Amino acid sequence: MSAELVTFFKALADANRLKIVGLLAEKPYSVEELAVLLQLKPPTISHHLARLVEAGLVKSHTESYY
C-alpha cells in the first residue's frame, strides 16, 4: 500500500476528523466554529485539520488575523 493511501486512511480513522469532513462538505467553517460545533478546543481542531490537509481531504486559508 502506498504511503499516500496510508495517510488518507489514517486521516479518516478518527471520529472527529470524519465529523469535520462531513461539516466542511456542507460549507466552509472557521476553526472556532468547528470547535463550538464539535465541543472541542480550537487547537484540537487545528491539529485535526492539519492531518486532513496533509491527506489532501481539505484545503484551508487564512482570513484576516486568523
C-alpha positions as a Markdown table, in Angstrom:
| # | Residue | x | y | z |
|---|---|---|---|---|
| 1 | Met | 0.0 | 0.0 | 0.0 |
| 2 | Ser | 1.4 | 3.4 | -0.9 |
| 3 | Ala | 2.3 | 6.0 | 1.7 |
| 4 | Glu | -0.4 | 8.3 | 0.3 |
| 5 | Leu | -3.2 | 5.7 | 0.9 |
| 6 | Val | -1.9 | 5.1 | 4.4 |
| 7 | Thr | -2.0 | 8.8 | 5.2 |
| 8 | Phe | -5.5 | 9.1 | 3.7 |
| 9 | Phe | -7.0 | 6.2 | 5.7 |
| 10 | Lys | -5.2 | 7.3 | 8.9 |
| 11 | Ala | -6.8 | 10.7 | 8.5 |
| 12 | Leu | -10.2 | 9.2 | 8.3 |
| 13 | Ala | -9.6 | 6.8 | 11.1 |
| 14 | Asp | -10.6 | 9.4 | 13.7 |
| 15 | Ala | -14.3 | 10.1 | 14.5 |
| 16 | Asn | -13.7 | 13.8 | 15.0 |
| 17 | Arg | -12.0 | 14.1 | 11.7 |
| 18 | Leu | -14.8 | 12.3 | 10.0 |
| 19 | Lys | -17.2 | 14.8 | 11.6 |
| 20 | Ile | -15.1 | 17.7 | 10.4 |
| 21 | Val | -15.0 | 16.4 | 6.8 |
| 22 | Gly | -18.8 | 16.0 | 6.9 |
| 23 | Leu | -19.3 | 19.5 | 8.2 |
| 24 | Leu | -16.9 | 21.0 | 5.7 |
| 25 | Ala | -18.7 | 19.2 | 2.9 |
| 26 | Glu | -21.7 | 21.3 | 3.6 |
| 27 | Lys | -20.0 | 24.7 | 3.8 |
| 28 | Pro | -16.8 | 26.4 | 4.9 |
| 29 | Tyr | -16.3 | 26.8 | 8.7 |
| 30 | Ser | -13.6 | 28.6 | 10.8 |
| 31 | Val | -11.6 | 26.7 | 13.4 |
| 32 | Glu | -13.6 | 28.5 | 16.1 |
| 33 | Glu | -16.9 | 27.5 | 14.5 |
| 34 | Leu | -15.9 | 23.9 | 14.2 |
| 35 | Ala | -14.7 | 23.9 | 17.8 |
| 36 | Val | -18.1 | 25.1 | 19.0 |
| 37 | Leu | -20.0 | 22.6 | 16.8 |
| 38 | Leu | -17.9 | 19.6 | 17.9 |
| 39 | Gln | -17.4 | 20.8 | 21.5 |
| 40 | Leu | -13.6 | 20.7 | 21.2 |
| 41 | Lys | -10.8 | 23.2 | 21.8 |
| 42 | Pro | -9.6 | 25.2 | 18.7 |
| 43 | Pro | -6.0 | 23.8 | 19.0 |
| 44 | Thr | -7.5 | 20.3 | 18.8 |
| 45 | Ile | -9.5 | 21.3 | 15.7 |
| 46 | Ser | -6.3 | 22.8 | 14.2 |
| 47 | His | -4.5 | 19.5 | 14.8 |
| 48 | His | -7.2 | 17.5 | 13.1 |
| 49 | Leu | -7.4 | 20.0 | 10.2 |
| 50 | Ala | -3.6 | 19.7 | 9.7 |
| 51 | Arg | -3.9 | 15.9 | 9.3 |
| 52 | Leu | -6.8 | 16.3 | 6.8 |
| 53 | Val | -4.8 | 18.9 | 4.8 |
| 54 | Glu | -1.8 | 16.5 | 4.8 |
| 55 | Ala | -4.1 | 13.8 | 3.4 |
| 56 | Gly | -5.5 | 16.1 | 0.7 |
| 57 | Leu | -9.0 | 15.9 | 2.1 |
| 58 | Val | -9.5 | 19.6 | 2.9 |
| 59 | Lys | -8.0 | 22.9 | 2.0 |
| 60 | Ser | -7.5 | 25.8 | 4.3 |
| 61 | His | -6.8 | 29.5 | 4.0 |
| 62 | Thr | -6.3 | 32.4 | 6.4 |
| 63 | Glu | -8.7 | 35.2 | 6.7 |
| 64 | Ser | -7.7 | 38.4 | 8.5 |
| 65 | Tyr | -5.8 | 37.8 | 11.7 |
| 66 | Tyr | -6.7 | 34.1 | 12.0 |
